[in-house]
């Protein structure tokens, strides 16, 4: 009996990466981004099963739901400046909306960080 080899394709989820520079301290920025993930209605509308975890010592966090996963990190640039990096893993079905997701994240971060 011969064995058939079946090729396996690894499907990579599309990623959206947004970097936002801000003129507030990293600690303050972390608090605002954490509030966005915990209390933001936008995320709850997208996925009501979303659960968030935060690590204040690393100034980072994760959000995981049934439809997407997201990670963020706040990086200290100086005492009064920081950089926020948000990465979202989208399911393949949402890949056509990658640009809209990126635009929405930028808009919401700007609102929370102002």
N, C-alpha and C positions, 0 to 999 in steps of 0.2 A: 504494500500500500504506500503510495507516495503522499507526501505532505504538501499541501498548497500553502504558499506564502501569500498572505493578504497584506497589502500595503496599508499602513496606518498613517493617517494625516493628523497632525497635531494642529488643532485650531487655536489660534491665539486671539484672545479677546482684544478688541480695539481699546486703546488707552487715550485718555484726554489728560494732558498735563498743562496746568495753568500756574504761572509764577506771577506773584503780585508784590511789588515793592511798596513799602509804606513808611511814613515818617512818624511812626509811634514805636515805643519800645517793644521788644520781643514778648515780654511778659503781658503787656496790655493787648498786643495783637493775638497772642495765644488765647486769652480770655474771650476776645471777640469772635475768633474763628470757632472756638469751642461752643460759644452761644449759638452761632450759626448752625452748627451740626446738631446740637441738642434741641434747640427750640425753633429752628427755621421751618416755616410752613412749606417751603418749596420742596425740601427733601421728603417730608411726610406725604405730600401730595403725589410725589413720584413713586414712593414705596412705603406703605404704611407699616411694613414689617421691619423697618430699619432699626438697627441696634448700634450704639456708639460706645467706643472705648477711648479713654484719654490717658496720656502719660505726661503729667505736668513737669516731671524732671527732664524729659527729652523734648518737651514742647511739641508733642505729636499726637495724632489721633487716627482712629479708623472708624469707618461707618460701613456696615454690611447689611444688606437687605436681600430680598428675593430677586431683585432686578439688577442690582449693581453693587460694586464695592468701591470705596474711596479711602484714600489715605491723605493725611496732611502733615506738614512739618513747618514749624516757624523757626527761621534761622536769624540769629542776631547779627546785624551788620555793624551797628554801633550802639551806644547807649540810647539813642533816640531814633534808630532806624531798624527795620527788620524786613525780611523777605519771607513770603508765604508760598509754599509749593503744595499744590493740590493735584493728586493723580487719581483719576477715575477709570476703573475697568468696566467697560460696557459689554453687554451681551452682543453677539453678532447681529441680532435683529435690530438693534438700535444704532449700528454703525453709520447708517445714512444720516443720523441726527448728531453726529459727532461735533460738527461745527456749532450747532445750536446749543449743545450741552456746554461747550467751551465758552461761548458767549454769555450764557446764563450764569455760569460760575463766576466769570470776571465781573459781571454786573452786580451780583449779590455780594461778592467779596468787597467791592468798592463801597457798597451801601453799608455793610457792617463795619468796615474799617474807617469810615469817615467820621 
